[in-house]
Amino acid sequence: MKLLTTCLLTLTLLALLVVGSHVAKAQTAASTPAAVEVRSKQVARYLAAALQLSGKQQKAVERSSRTYFQQLSTLGESPERPGLVAASASERTLPSPAALQAEQTYEQTLARIFTPGQYNAYSWLTRQPVTSR
């Protein structure tokens, strides 16, 4: 009986290690240069379709998105997984000051690229609550 318990415990720990290694690989893959490139293209294509951007605007959005995602990657952050700074509640996470500055610069760049109507639509899109898929 003791041998069976030891074997089950060993198998459980092995399974946890395998799952943990896959999660760690997925997190590091999200910040690779290829992931930044793919994500910036996806954002540019989405915004081009949603806001009816011209080809020139789409290329400018792709460049600024790439710069923004590279900055977040350098900081070890992403819009979905911000870094921790002092917060009033332990379950709240806030982006670091450097990430906030990068986001502000990104928003200002997009405001220069878009027409006023496009920027208004973009602002509306980004304020919508995130839904689970």
N, C-alpha and C positions, 0 to 999 in steps of 0.2 A: 504494500500500500504506500509506503514511504517512497519507494522508487517511482511509482506512478505519479505521485504528487510532484516529485522533483522533475520528472520528464515534462509534465504539463507546464510547470513553471518555466522551464527552459524554453519550451516551444512558444509560450506566450511572450517571453522577453525577446526571442528571435523575431517573432512577428512584429512586435513594436519597433524593433530596430529597422526592419525592412521598410515599414510604413514611414517611419521618421526620416529615413534617408531619401525616400521619394519626395517627401514634402520639402526637405532642405534643397534638393536639386531643383524642384519647381520654383522655389523662391529665388534662387540664384539665376535661373534661366530667365526670369522676368526682367532682370536688370541688364541683360547682355546687350551689346550694341545692335545685334540683329533684332532683338525684341523692341528696342527703341525705334529702329527704322520701320519695322512693320506697324507698330502702334501709331507712329506719326502719319504713315500713309493711310491707315484706317480712319483716323480722326479727320484727315483732310478729305477723304472720299465721302465720309458721312456728312461733314459740314457742307461740302460742295452740293450734295444731293438735297440736304435739308434747307439750305439757304440760297440755293441756285447761284453758286459762286461761278465766276468766270475762270478760265484756265489759269490766268495770271494770279488771281486771288487764291485758287487752290494750291498752287505751287508756293505762294508766300505763307499760307497757313501750314503747309507741310514743313517748311523750313523752320517756322517759329515753334511748331509743335515738337519737332525733333530737338531743337535747342532746349525747350522746356523739359522734355522727358530726359534728356541727357543730364541736365542740372539735377533733377530729382534722383536719377540713378546714381550720380556722383555722391549725393547726400545719403544714399541708401534708403530713399523713400519713394513712394508713389502716391498718386492721388487717393488710391484705395487703402494704402497702408502708411499713414503719416507717422513721423517720428514722435516720440513722447516728449512733452515738456510739461511743466507744472500745470496741473489742472485741479479744479475744485473737487472733482469726484474721481475715484480710482478707475472707473469704467470709461471715463472720457479720455480720448486722445486728441491732441492738438498738433497741427503741423509745426515744425521748427520755424524759427524766424527766417532762416535762409530759404526754406520752402515757401513761406508766405511771400517773401520778396520775389522769388522766381515766378510765383503765380501772378503777382501783381504786374510784373513786367510782361508776362505772357498776355494777360488781359489787355494791357495798354497796347501791345503790338497788334492784337486782333482788332482792337477798336480802330486802329489806323488802317487796317486792311479792309475791313467791312464798310459798307455804306451804313448810314444811320439806321435804316430799316433792317438790314441784315444783322447789325449788332443788337438791335432790340430783340429780334427773334432768337439770336444766340443767347442773350441774357435770359430770356424766357425758358429756353431749352435747358440751360444749366441750373436753373432754380427748381426744376421739377424733381419730385422725390424719386429716389432710386427704388425700383421694384425688384423683387426676387424673381429669378428665372427658373 
